[in-house]
Amino acid sequence: MFYHTLQRASNQARLSLVIALSAGSVLSSHVLSNPGHRPVFDGPFVMNEAPSTENDPQNSQRKKKKKSRANKAEDLAFEQRDAKLKRDGSSSELFEGQCLKRQLHVPKVPYPAWDYNWDGRMTEKTSFERLSTEQGLRESRKGGTVRHLILIRHGQYDESHKDDSLRTLTPLGRRQAEQTGKRLAMLATGASETFDMDDEERNFHRQGGEDGPCLIKAIHVSNMTRAKETAAIIAKQLPASSSVAVNDPDPLLNEALPSPMIPARPDVPEAVKEVDENHDRIEQAFQKYFFRATPSDDDDDTIDPTDGQSDDDVSNKELKTKRKHEFEVIVGHGNVIRYFLCRALQLPPEAWLRIGTFNCSITYIVIQPNGYVSVRLVGDTGHLVYEETTFSGYHGYNW
């Protein structure tokens, strides 16, 4: 009796399962043919659609709670930055959400093409049409004056004061400036007396260049205390024969944020305002100090390349020239120097913060007579020992 009862119950369960599967098939067909309709079945088995959680407030709250605190902080920081950018700018249009479009530098010639008239001093001989030929390029290297710009960041200074007159060099900053002056003294003196080699070796190593003294024409400096102190210490280390003095301080070279920073830096307060207030001044400083030398009447003087040489010798060398070289030193600040570097190389100046300039580091830029610009050193501190290498309050490289 008990067995038959179980068998009947089992048969009823199988029947219920069949009916349920059939109902599910009908439900699926109904939903596919009537999207958005909520089906209801009459009879012993009523199938109700599962409630959607898409617009459920509780489910939304649960999803929000799953966000990490780091993501929340990052979202909040970007929201605050975007809101501030919109408040500060006359235009709320952002570039990729990272800075105001109106503050972006717009090159005369689209990147990465070179603007041959970047300083407004292009001539027919230095135009793209002429320099794009091998003969034109070779001719542009004859004569003229090569400008060498040595950009030096000030030494470490006391950052605990707001008054610039009190933001003087630390003892370490003064030592840094002294070592930098000694390095420039070697440049001004030249290497002729220190090279222990005969004429043949010397000619091989210099490869057409000159290893004699380098003419330091001027020392420029900003109007800020730390830069003026650094420039004065450097000048004292130069040989008397160089007879170069520090020029009057130039406020155009003073420190500030020169342009927007990409990647974005939401942790830098009042960045938009500071760029608005200082960009034009710093750009004016760039145009004041960065340009090719003006051609003079004797720039075409050359030494006959065939004089005493075979045709093969001449074909393997550039034309010998009576080129002149002038060196100018600019003692200034990290932000401005990095902006100058980007502008001189015709790179987006918004990348300036990606470059590092340690205290009393040397950035060395060369401007050829044909307008070509190259960099030989960037933030170099080879004249400083490790223990005296700093980036403001940071020592060494482990930061």
Residue pairs with C-beta under 8 A, 6 or more apart in sequence:
16 45
19 44
19 45
20 45
23 41
23 45
23 47
24 47
26 41
27 39
27 41
27 47
30 37
30 39
31 37
31 39
31 49
38 49
39 47
39 49
40 46
40 47
40 48
41 47
53 59
77 266
77 267
78 97
78 266
80 266
81 264
81 266
82 94
82 97
84 272
85 92
85 94
85 99
85 100
85 272
86 92
88 100
88 272
88 273
88 276
89 100
89 102
89 103
89 272
90 102
91 100
91 101
91 102
93 100
93 101
93 102
94 100
94 101
95 101
95 104
97 264
98 260
98 262
98 263
98 264
99 260
99 261
99 262
99 264
99 350
100 260
100 272
103 259
103 260
103 272
103 275
103 276
103 279
104 260
104 350
105 259
105 343
105 348
105 349
105 350
107 115
107 346
108 115
108 117
108 118
109 115
111 346
111 347
111 348
112 346
114 128
114 346
115 346
116 122
116 126
116 127
116 128
116 131
116 371
117 371
118 346
118 371
119 287
119 290
119 291
119 292
119 371
120 291
121 291
121 292
121 294
121 371
122 371
123 295
124 130
125 136
125 139
125 140
125 370
126 140
126 292
126 369
126 370
126 371
129 136
130 136
130 139
130 140
131 137
131 140
131 370
137 370
138 318
138 319
140 368
140 369
140 370
141 318
141 319
141 321
141 368
141 369
141 370
142 299
142 300
142 302
142 319
142 321
143 298
143 299
143 300
143 301
143 302
143 321
143 322
143 323
143 369
144 293
144 295
144 299
144 321
144 323
144 324
144 368
144 369
144 370
145 293
145 296
145 299
145 323
145 324
145 325
145 326
145 369
146 293
146 323
146 324
146 325
146 326
146 366
146 367
146 368
146 369
147 291
147 292
147 293
147 326
147 328
147 366
147 367
148 214
148 325
148 326
148 327
148 328
148 364
148 365
148 366
149 289
149 290
149 327
149 328
149 330
149 364
149 365
149 366
149 367
150 184
150 187
150 327
150 328
150 329
150 330
150 362
150 363
150 364
151 330
151 332
151 337
151 340
151 341
151 362
151 363
151 364
151 365
152 180
152 230
152 234
152 329
152 330
152 331
152 332
152 360
152 361
152 362
152 363
153 332
153 333
153 334
153 337
153 357
153 358
153 359
153 360
153 361
153 379
154 169
154 173
154 177
154 224
154 226
154 227
154 229
154 230
154 331
154 332
154 333
154 359
154 360
155 169
155 170
155 172
155 173
155 174
155 175
155 176
155 177
155 180
155 226
155 229
155 230
155 233
155 359
155 360
156 169
156 170
156 172
156 173
156 176
156 359
156 390
156 392
156 393
157 167
157 168
157 169
157 170
157 173
157 225
157 226
158 166
158 167
158 168
158 169
158 170
159 167
159 392
159 393
161 167
164 224
164 225
165 225
166 225
167 224
167 225
167 226
168 225
168 226
168 229
169 177
169 226
169 229
169 230
169 233
172 388
172 390
173 226
173 229
173 230
173 359
173 360
174 229
174 233
175 388
176 359
176 360
176 384
176 388
176 390
177 229
177 230
177 233
177 234
177 360
178 233
178 237
179 360
179 383
179 384
179 388
180 230
180 234
180 360
180 362
180 383
180 384
181 233
181 234
181 235
181 236
181 237
181 238
182 237
182 383
183 362
183 382
183 383
184 216
184 234
184 237
184 238
184 329
185 237
185 238
185 239
187 214
187 216
187 327
188 213
188 214
188 216
188 238
188 239
188 241
188 242
188 244
188 327
189 213
189 239
190 211
190 212
190 213
190 214
191 211
191 212
192 211
192 212
192 213
195 202
195 205
195 211
197 205
202 211
205 211
208 317
208 318
208 320
210 325
213 241
214 325
214 327
215 325
215 326
215 327
216 238
216 242
216 244
216 327
216 328
216 329
217 244
217 326
217 327
217 328
218 244
218 247
218 328
218 329
219 231
219 234
219 235
219 244
219 245
219 246
219 247
219 328
219 329
219 330
219 331
220 247
220 250
220 253
220 289
220 328
220 329
220 330
220 331
220 332
221 227
221 228
221 230
221 231
221 246
221 247
221 249
221 250
221 253
221 330
221 331
221 332
222 228
222 249
222 250
222 251
222 253
222 254
222 255
222 331
222 332
222 333
222 336
223 249
223 250
223 251
223 253
223 254
224 254
224 255
224 333
227 249
227 253
227 331
227 332
227 333
228 246
228 249
230 331
230 360
231 246
231 329
231 331
232 246
234 329
234 331
235 244
235 245
235 246
238 244
250 285
251 281
252 281
252 282
252 284
252 285
252 288
253 285
253 330
253 332
253 333
253 336
254 281
254 333
254 336
255 332
255 333
255 334
255 335
255 336
256 274
256 277
256 278
256 281
256 282
256 335
256 336
257 268
257 271
257 274
257 275
257 278
257 335
258 275
258 278
258 279
258 282
258 283
258 335
258 336
258 338
258 339
258 349
258 352
259 275
259 279
259 339
259 349
259 350
259 352
260 271
260 275
260 350
261 268
261 271
261 350
261 352
261 353
262 348
262 350
262 351
265 271
265 353
282 336
282 339
283 343
285 336
285 340
286 339
286 340
286 343
286 344
289 328
289 330
289 340
290 340
290 343
290 344
290 365
290 367
291 367
292 367
292 368
292 369
292 370
292 371
293 326
293 367
293 369
295 369
298 322
299 369
301 321
301 322
302 319
302 320
302 321
302 322
303 320
303 321
303 322
305 314
305 317
305 319
305 320
306 314
323 369
330 337
334 357
335 352
337 357
337 363
338 352
338 353
338 355
338 357
339 349
339 352
340 365
341 352
341 355
341 363
341 365
341 375
341 378
342 348
342 349
342 351
342 352
342 355
343 349
344 365
344 367
344 373
344 375
345 373
345 375
346 373
355 378
355 379
356 379
356 391
357 363
357 379
357 391
358 379
358 381
358 384
358 389
358 390
358 391
359 389
359 390
359 391
359 392
360 381
360 383
360 384
361 379
361 380
361 381
362 377
362 379
362 380
362 381
362 383
363 375
363 377
363 378
363 379
363 380
364 375
364 376
364 377
364 380
365 373
365 374
365 375
365 376
366 373
366 374
366 375
366 376
367 373
368 374
381 389
386 396
387 395
387 396
389 395
389 396
389 397
390 396
391 399
